[in-house]
Amino acid sequence: MPTELPNRLSYLTSAFAALEKFDPESLGDDNPEAMDVVESAVRSHIKGMSGDEARATIEEDCSALQDWLQQPELAASTGHYVYGALFGMTMFGDFDELVG
């Protein structure tokens, strides 16, 4: 059984639950509904931060999620989709827009 999601990532709990309802085969870059689920959780988490603070926070969260996902029990979890979405935000996201 995997360990619980780290406290710093608890804001993603509802996103994980919502994504469990998706067909795992549909979770990818071409699923805007799934991305909206993750983005909504992120927006609420970084609300009130500056763009730079938000980017740093999500980068740290991405690293914490990557560490958590190293558990063998999570090999085929939706957590990998969430990680990909967060990582993509750090690479291509406009955090000034996300916090707005």
Secondary structure, DSSP 8 states (H G I E B T S, - for coil): ------GGGGGGHHHHHHHTTS-GGG-STT-HHHHHHHHHHHHHHHTTS-HHHHHHHHHHHHHHHHHHTTSGGGTTSTHHHHHHHHHHHHHH--HHHHH-
